[in-house]
Amino acid sequence: MPTPKFNSQEIAETMKTIEGWTLESDEAFMHKQWQFDSFKTAMEFITEVADIAEHQNHHPEFVSVYRKMRVRLSTHDASGLTQKDFDLATAIDSLIASQFSHRI
């Protein structure tokens, strides 16, 4: 059974629980971007997020341009944002705070 898609009100309320993530205009995606101190650090970040994503069975889109990394989230089988996206966003933010904040 797919995870239920959030409506606009649920999205607005849940966006208040995360910091720095941007809701895209169609409310089907949200994203966040970082610039790391090196290309190697950006790739380490991808690897760490991949481990989290596998554990959560929820896989983000990555855009990497040298030291810049953009993560885009949506629940594809729900065609929009769900609790899965906010859980992954929270986990990514925790990863940044614990392992990468000094490398941005």
C-alpha positions, 0 to 999 in steps of 0.5 A: 500500500503506497504512503498517502500523499500530503495535501497542501495544508499538511505540506505547509505544516510539515515544512515548518519542522525542517529548515532550509528545504524549498518547496517547489511550486507544484508541491510535488517536490522539495529540495535543498542544496549545499556547497562542500569544501571539496568534490571528495566531500560532496561524494562522501555526502552522497554515499552517506545519504545513499546508505540512509536512503537504502535503510529507509527504502526511499531514494532521492534525486541527486544533482552534483556539480563539482562541490555543489550538491542538490537533493530533491525529494518526492514520493514517486508512487504517491506522485507528491510529498509524503511523510517519507520525504520529511523523514528523509529530509530530517535524516539528511539534516542530522547527517549534515549537522553531525558529520559535514557541517564543518566541511560546508 
